[in-house]
Amino acid sequence: MHVGGTVVLIVTVQPDGTVAKAKVESGHPLLVAAAEDAVKRWRFEPGPDTSETEIEVNFKGDLQ
């Protein structure tokens, strides 16, 4: 389908660095599930508290 664009997620990160949840802020509906799945596998540096951060996942639409 060659759909490209950016999906913006608000990600909640646990103190151990794992992603607790990802809330979609914007992006093409066909790309949202792939972006959520990818980000939920990420591991962040551990910290003292639960935190939130905005993540942009970019997809290239033209595969040549």
N, C-alpha and C positions, 0 to 999 in steps of 0.2 A: 504493500500500500504506500510505501515511501512517505510515511507521516513523520514529521519532525517538529521540534519545538522544545519548550522548557516546561517542566512540571515543578511547581514550588510547593514544598512541604514544610510544615512545622513539626519538628521531631522532638520527642521527649526522650531524654537520655538518662538512664539510671546511673547511680553512683559507681557501679561496676563497669560502666562504659557501654552497656548493651542498650539497644533501642527498645523502649517500652511501647511507643506508638508513633504513628506518623499521620498527621492530619493534612489533607490536601487543601491548599489555598487557591491554586489555579493550575491550569494545564489542559491539554487535549485529553478528552475522555479515553481515547484508545491507548494513551501512554501512562495513565495514572497507575494502573495495577503494576506495570513493570517497574515504575519508579518506586512505589511503595515496597515491593518485594526486594528490590536491590538495597534500599536504605535500611530495611529491617535486618539485613545481614551484616551491616557495617558495625564496627566496634570502635568506640571513641576512647580516648585516654580517660582512665578513672578519675573521679573527682569527689569532693566531699558531699555534694548534694545532687538531687535530681535537677536537671536543667532542660531548657528548651532552646532550640536554635532553628533558624530558617535555612533550608537546604534547597538549592536549585539543581535539578537533574536535567541535563541537556541531551536531546536526541537529535541525531543527524537524520534528515529525511531522505536524502538522496544517496543511495548506496551504489557507487560506481566502482 
